[in-house]
Amino acid sequence: METARFHTNDSDLLILGLYGVFLGYQLCNKTRSYRPRHPALLWHVLAGLIELVLYYRNPRCGRGAVIACWVHSFTSLALVKGLPNGYPPHTRPVYQAGSLMRSALVLHAYITQ
């Protein structure tokens, strides 16, 4: 049985437009990155794109969404590990906490649906 995608409002075009703006900014941004050749970066981007595709296809939390979220969270931890603490000094722990919370919450969503 296939479930239809629910609509709370008609903001899909706005959200996809914002994704396009962010992508365009990143493509035009010529500043140096922290780790331009980090091996986890490709997996991080692919997992994020897979999560978006799975959500827009069907917002129910399936095995693919759980795996994509875990890959995205794990690679996020790997990418943030080398970042300097910066200013404010709590920037890196915020990314780490968010990755850990996402991993736990997606598992909870998968189990309880």
N, C-alpha and C positions, 0 to 999 in steps of 0.2 A: 504494500500500500504506500503510495507516494503522497507526502503531505505537501500542500500548496504553501508557498512562501507567504507569510503574513505581512500586511502592510499597516504600519502605524501612521505613516504619513508619506507624502510623495517627495522625499528628500534624496532619493537615490542619485538623481542627476547632480544635485549639489555636492554630495559626498564624492562621487566620481570626479567631478570637476576639481575638487580640492586635492584629490590624489594626483590629478594631472598637473596642478600648480606646483605641488611639492616635488613631483618627478622632474618637471621643467626646471625648477630652482636647483635641484641637485645636479642635473646635467649641465647647467650653465655655471655652477659654482666651481671656480678653478682654484680654491684654496687647497693647501696640503692637508691630507688626512693623517690620522695618527698611524694607522697600519694599512697602507694601500694594498698590500698583498697578503693579508691575513687569510689563512686557509678556511676559517670558519665564516668569512663574509659571504661567500657565494651560497652556502647552505642556509645562512641567516636570511638572506633575501628571498631565496626560493621557498623556504618554509613560510615566510610572511605572505608571499603571493599565493601559495597554496591555501593558507588559512582564509584569505579574502575570497578566493574562488569558491571554496567549500561553503563559506557563509552565504554568499550571494546565490549559490545553487540551492541550498537547503540549510536554514539556520539551526537545525537540530544538531546536537553534538554527537558526532559519530567517531569511530576509531581513527579515521583519517585526520579529523580535526584534533584529536588528542595527540596523535603522533606529531603532526605539524606544529602544534603548540609546544610540545616538549622539545622538539628540535630547535625551534625559534628561541625558546627560553635558555636552553643549554648553550647555544651559540652566542646568545646575548651575554651570558656569564663569561664565556671565553673572550669575547670582544672587549668587554668592560674591564677584564682583569688587568690589562696593560695600561689602562687610562690613568693619568695622574689624578690625584684627588681634586685639584683645581680649586676654583673659588666659586661658590662656597664649598667648603671641604666635604660636604655631605652629598655631593653629586653622584659619585660612584656607588655608595651604599643604596641610594634610592633606586638606581637601575637594577642592582642585585636583588633588592627586596621585591621589586615588581616582577622580576623573572621568576622568583621562587613562589610568589603568590599566584601568578598565572598558572604555573604548573599544578599547584594544589587545587585551584578553582576549576580548571578544566576537567580534572579527574572527578571532582565532586559533581560537576554538571553531567558528566557521562554516566556516573553511577546512579544519580537520582532522577534521571529523565524517564 
